[in-house]
Structures are given as structure tokens and as C-alpha cells.
Amino acid sequence: MAERFGGYQNEIYLQGLAGTTPAFSTDPTTLDGAASGVLTPEACGYVAGGAGSGATMRANREAFDRWRIVPRMLTGATERDLSTELFGATLPAPVLLAPIGVQTIVHPDGELATARAAAALGVPMILSTASAHTIEEVAEAGGDGPRWFQLYWPSDDEVCASILARARAAGYSTLVVTLDTWTLAWRPQDLDRAYLPFLKGEGTAIPLSDPAFRARLPRPPEEDLPSAILQWVGMFTGTDHTWEQLPLIRKLWDGPILLKGIQHVDDARRAVAAGMDGIVVSNHGGRQVDGALGALDALPGIAQAVGEKIEVLFDSGVRTGADVLKALALGAKAVLLGRPFVYGLGLAGEDGVRHVLRSLLADFDLTLGLSGYRRPAELSPAALCRD
């Protein structure tokens, strides 16, 4: 039987007999406040902030609150198995760590710590193109753990090909192409502090170590870092690609490909028509379009339209085990966890990421069983009612 993640609850209670309590809360909805006490105001604003007034971030949480779980009784849910098949691999649970860049702004180890924590639990980490460590360094830190790679699609095809070749060679199995961040949104929390970490060299380890990108520079980054950074910023922002360009990505990557940022049924259908293997229903955690619909509001229609033809994953607003259950019931095959693990990283490095992830998995395990289900595949819209 798969690991009983809910056992983390018993572990915490037993440690309490010796006077030991968790280093920080098991409630992920409180982590932003705790992290604000240890992070710089710039880092805290960058992680927590969203586009414009924050309306889309609020909409993400409101969308979850509109759905209620309807528990069923006497279903024999004592023993549960959270394992999930995805692209030919068995995940221990339907949860992945979302691609989040510049993690060194919250902890010196950044993505290395996250990779180690994820690998220890067998949970895939999706490495961001905006990582503060190289593709190869994060792969080494993650050891045999499952790893995916996220692409911010550069405007230079040769640089794109080089980055993807490196990721494939380093054992990244699945590619996530982010579509919704081809330029930065209006983000007041960052703008008010005039803070963009990339301009200081944070989150640029992948391009600055890439031979194709370095070949474009008149001088190496070690001699002229500001010019190299400005060239990279211009290459990975400011260009909105088209559906007609997707065959290039398929040519460059021979594994599964997902498109991240899908919010409209017609775009989901186009992903199917383009031969993609999956999509991630997401509004980038409310960081790109102020006033957009909550991602969970988009999920049911998209899953109904394309769910049997393509793998549907979900992110944006996931905080608790109940959130995971709701997203799966509404048609997602798995969910991506974002901000909470970054707060855990800021609070306690690798141990903090592990604690946040174990807490979420335990919460989901227990909530699944108490709602009357033994496996994620048993969930359907019938598990919920709408407020």
C-alpha cells in the first residue's frame, strides 16, 4: 500500500509528549504572516503580491469557498492509496511543486533545498527557467527524485533549444510551457519598491550558464553582468508567441508537454488539436491579469470539454487538503502547490519545504478518507455541492 501521509499527524502528536511542537504552523493559510517576520519586505512582496489590486488572487480563494465537500459515511475508507498515474509514472500523491523562480530571495539554498525536500517525498518538483541555480545543480540536488522543467519561452530559438536539451540531458521528464507570462503584469507591490530581482542577477542562473545564450554576448557575464541580464530580460519577456509556433517546442522536446496558463475552453481544445499531452488550468496565482476569473471557476468546463483527451492539471490558490480534493473532484488529475512551500523555504529551508508538503499531503489524505473516499480516482463532482 502507498505511504499513509496522514501518519504525519500522529508523528506530531507523539513528539508533543516530549514537549516538541512544529517549528511553524501546520496551517498553510498562516504562513505568509509568519514568513513576513523573516523575509525582507522586497522578497515578501514579490512572493505574496499579485497583479493590480489583487482581485484575481481573491477570486482564486473565493472560487474554492463556493464549493463544499459532502462527506459520505460507511465507505470503508480506513485504508487509502493516494498514488496517481501521470504520463506513465506513478506519483505518491496527485501533488507537484509549482515552478517558482528566484527562490534564493527567501533562502540561500533556494531551489536546491526545494529539490531535496521534494525528492525525499517522491513528489515532482517543476524547475522554473527563472531558477537561481542551474538546471544541472538542481538535478544533482534532487538525486533520483522526479523532476519536470518549466519553460519561459525565449524569443531566440537556438537559446530555447539549448536550454531544453540541457534539461532533457539532466533527467527532467516533462516540460511545462508557461504561456501567460510573456511580459510582466502591473504588480504594485514590486513597483512601489522598484524591485525586480532579475535585474540584480537573481533567477538568471540558467541563461547565464547556457552556451547558446553566452554565445550571443559580446562579453561574458563575468565581465559585464548588467548587459547580460538586460539581454536575457529582453529575450524571455516581451514576445507573445502563437499557436503556429508550438511545433517548434514539440520538435525540441521528445517527452510529455503541458501548456500552463489555460483558462478558456477554446484554448484547451486548441492544446488538444496541437498534440499537447496536458494543460495546467492556471491564472499564475493571480500574478498576471487583475480581475480575471478564479482558476477553479475555469476548471470544470475545461475538464468536461477535454479531460478524456488530455491530462488536466490545476494550480492557483491551492492551500489545503480540502482544496486539493475540490480540484480533483472538478476534473484535475493533479494539482500544483505554489506560495505555501516558498514560505516554508523562507522559514526553515529544506526542512520547511518538507514540513509544508507533508502537512498538505496529510491534510489531503485525512480529508479524503473522512469524506468517504479511498483513492483520488473515486472523486467526481458528486463529492461536492455549490454554495
N, C-alpha and C positions, 0 to 999 in steps of 0.2 A: 504494500500500500504506500502511496505517496506520503511525504512528510506531513505530519499534522502541525500545521503552522499555529493553530490555536494553542498549542502547548506553551507558547511564549508567555501566555497569561499565567500559567502555573509556575513557570520559572520565576517570574517577577514576584508572585506572592510568596514563594518559598524563600527567595532571597530576603524578603521583608522580615522573615523570622530572625535573621541575623542583623537586622537594622539597616539593610541596604535597600535603597529606593533607586529608581531610574535616574540617570544623570539629568534628564529633562523629560518633559511631559510625553505621555503616550497619546495625547490628543493632538492630532496634526493641525487642528484649526487654531491652536495657540502658539504654534512655532514661530510665526512671523514676529509676534511680540517678544518672544524670548530671544530670537536672533537679533532683534534691533538693539539689544543691550551689548552685543559683542561685535557686530559688524560696523564698518564705517557708514556714515549716512549715505555716501555715494553708492556703496555696494548694496546697502539695504534698499535704497530707492530703485536701483537697477533691477534687482530681483523681484521686488514686490510690485513695481509700477506697471502700468498699462497704457494703452492709447487714450489720449484725450482726457475726458472726465472720469474714466474708469467704468463707464456704463456697461461695456461688454464683460468685464470681469464680474460685475454684479449680476449680469444676466446669466452667466455660467452657473453661479451658485443658485440663483432663483429657479433656474430650469430643473436642477436636482430637487429642490424643495417642493416643486409642483407634483412630483411623483412620490407615492407612498408604497411601501412594501406591505403585502398582505400575507402574513405568515400562515402556513398550513401545519396541521398537527398530525402526529402519529404516522410519520412517513419513514421511520427507520433511518433517520439521518445521523445516527451515532457515529458511524464511520464515513469519512468524506475523502474525496480524491479531487484535488484542485488542478491536477495536471491537464494540460491543454496542448493539442497538436496544432502546430503552425508552420507552414512551409516545410513539412517533412521532419521537423524537430519537435521533441516533447519538452514543453516548458513546465516547471514545477507548479506554476500558477499562471493565470491569464493576466500577468502584470509585467510591464517593462519599465525601465527608467528612461524618461523622455530625453531627447537631445537638448542639453542646455550648455551653452558655451561659457567661456571666461570664468570657470569655476575657481580659479585662484584668487579672484577678488573676495571670496568668502573664506578660503582656507589655502595655505601654501601648497598643500599636496594636490588640490583641485581634482581633476579627472582621474588621477592615479588612485586616490583614496576611494573615489566612487567606483572605479573598476574593480578594486579589490573587494569592496563590500558586496557588490552585485555578484561577483564570481563566487563568493563564499556561499551565497544562497541559490546559485544557479539561475539567477534572473538576468535576462539580457540587458546590457547597457547599450544605449544608442549614442555613439560618439558624435558630437557636433563638429562641423567644419570649423567652428569658432573656438575650438579647444585651445587651452593654454599649454597643452603638451602635445607632442607629435603623435601621429597615428601609431607608429611603432612603439613608442613609450607606453601608451595606454594599453596596447595589445599585450605587451610584456607584463604589465601590472595585473591585467586580468587573467593571465595564465590560460587555463583551459576553459574558462567561463565563456558563455555565449556572448557574442558581440555583433552589433549592427552598426552601420555607418550612415550618418545623415549628411546630405549634400546641400549646401547653399550653392546653387548652380552658377559658376563663374561665367563671364561673358567670353572668356578665352577657351576655345575647345581643347587646345593642347594642354593647358593647365588642368582643365577638368579631367581629361583622360589620364594625366599623370597622377592626380590625387586619387582617382578611383582605382587605378592599377595598384597603387600603394596599399589602399585599404583591402583590396582583394588578396594581395600577397601576404598581408598581415593577419588574415583569417577572419575578416569581417564577412559574415554570411549573407546579409540582407541590406539592401540600400533603401533609405528613406529620403526622398527628394522633397524638400520644403519649397512650396510654391508661393506662400502668402507673404514672404518677407524679402521680396526683390528690392525693396527700399525700406528704410526705417519709417515707421509711423511717427506722428507728433506725440512725443512722450514727455509730458511736463515735468515729471519727477527727475528725469535726466537733464532736460533742457534747463530747468531752473538752477541746476548745479553745473551746467555746461560740461557734463560728464559723459564721455563716450570712451569706454576702456580700450577699444581697438586703437584709438589714436595714440595711446600710451604704450602700445605694443602688447597689451593683454589680449589673449584669444587669437593670436596670429601665428602660433607655432607651426600649424600645418602648412600654410603657404610659404612661410619664411624658410622652411626646411625642404620645400619642394623643388626639384631640379628644373622643371619646366618653368616655374614661376621665377626662380632665381636667374634663369637664362634671359628673362625679359628685362632685367635690371641693368642699368649702366654701371652700378657699383653694388657689391654685395651688401646685404642688410647690416652686417657687422661694421661696415664703413659708413653707411648712410641709412640708418633705420627710418627716419621720418619719410624719406622719399619712397622707400619700400612699402611702408604702411599705407601711404596715400595711394600708391599704385594698386595695392590689394583692395583697399576700400572701394576704389573705382571699378574694380573688376568683379567684386561679388555683390555690389549694390548698384542700383540704377538701371538695370536691364530687365524688363519683363519678357520672359520667353513665351513661346507659343506652343500650342498642341502639335503643330507640324514639326517642331524640333525634338519631340520626345524620342523618335527613333535613334537619335544620337546616343541618348542615355542607354537605351537597350543594347546598342552596339558596343558600348563601353563596359557594360556590366552583365555578366552571364548568370547572376543569381536572381533571387526574387527582388522586385522593385515595388515600392509603395509610394504613392503621392500623398504628401501631408499638407493639410490646409483645405480639404474639400468640405464645402458647406452647402452646396446646391446639388440637387438630384441630377440635373443635366450634366454637371461636371463629373459626378460619379459615373454616369453612363459613358461619358467620353473616356474616362480612365479604362473602363472595360473594353471599349472599342479600340483603344490604343494598345491593348495587350498587357496592361499593367497587372501585377499579381495581387495588389492590395491598395487600400487607401486608408488614410487616417483622417477621420472626421474631427476637425480642429479649427479653432479660431486663434491659435497661438496663445492660448491663455489670456485672451483679451488684450494682447500687446500690439495689435496691428490696425484694427478698424474699430473706432469708437462708435457705439450704437449698433453694433452687429447683433444678430440673434445669438442666444446661448447655444453652445455647441450641442448640448444634449437635445435641444429642440430640433436640431437638424438631423439627428441620428436616426430616429425611427423611419422616416420617409426614405432616407438613403439606403438603410439596411433592407427595407422591404423591396426597393427597386433593384438592388444589385447584389444583395447578400449571398445569393447562391452562385454567383458568377465570379466573385472576387472576395478576398478577405477584407473585412471591415474592422478597423481598429479605431480607438477613440482616445482623445485627450481634451483637456481644457476644463479646469475646475474640479478635478478629482482630488478628494481629500481623505475620505473614509472608506472603510469596507463596505458600508451601505452604498456609497457612490459607485464602487466597482460593481456591486450586484445590480444596481439600476441600469448601468450602461450595458452590461452583458444581457440583461433581460430585454433591453430595447434594440438588441441586434449586433452589438460589438462582439468580436471574438476575443479581444483582449484590450486592456487599457494601458495608457502611458501615464506614469506618475511624474510630476514636474516639481513645482516650487517646494513642497514639503521636504523632499530629500536634500535639496540645496540648503534649506535652513538647518537640517540635521548635520550636513557637512560643515556649515559655519559654526555650529555649536560644539561639535566633537569630532570632526574629521571622519575618518573611516568608520569608527565606532558609531558616530552619529548617523551616518547614512544607513548603517546596518540596523540600528535601533528603529529608525523611521520605517524602513522597509519591513522589518519583522513585525512591527506594530500594525502596519496596514494589512499585511498578509494574515496575521492573527485575527484582526477585526473582521476581515472578509470571510475567513474560514468559519468563525463562530457565527457570524450573521447569516451565512449561507445555511448552516445547519439549523439554527434556530428559526429560520424562515421555512424549513421543511425540505431542503434540497441537499443532495449528496455530491453532485457534480455540477460544474458550471454549465455543461451542455443541457442540463434539465431546465435551465431558466428560459423564460419566454415573457412576452408582455403580460401574460396571465398572472405573473407573480406580482404585478403592480396595479395600483389604481391611481387615477389622476385627481389631484385636489380640486 
